[in-house]
């Protein structure tokens, strides 16, 4: 890998980094869902899903190069089942 390049290409996105590693062990029989597909499955709006990601309530399994989220339904259901910490 060359050290010559834009600094933007060298930035590390912690969400994408976690998601990339999480997607490696994902069973192939469970397709990743878009934000809209996940919202439909959970009977909420896409805006709610986006807010949950923004506030850290859920984490996407994958973040595409275009900054779109992809989710594993089982992972999201597990994350939503965890108790939330109340702000002080």
C-alpha positions, 0 to 999 in steps of 0.5 A: 500500500502506498503512503501517497494518497489523499488523507480522506482515503486514510481515515478510519470510520469506526462504524464501518470498521466494526461492521466490516468485521461483524459481516464476516461471520454472518450466515449467508441465509440471512440477507442484509436489509436496507434502512427501509426494509428494516423499518418495515420489518420493525413497523417503524419509520425509516427516520426512526431507524436512522435516529437509532443509528445516530444515537447509538441504539443500534449499529448497522452490520455494514456501511456502504461506500455511499454511507448507506446502512445495511442491517442483519435483522437478528443483530438488530433485534438483539441490540433492541432487546438490551436495556438502555442506559438512562441519561443522567 
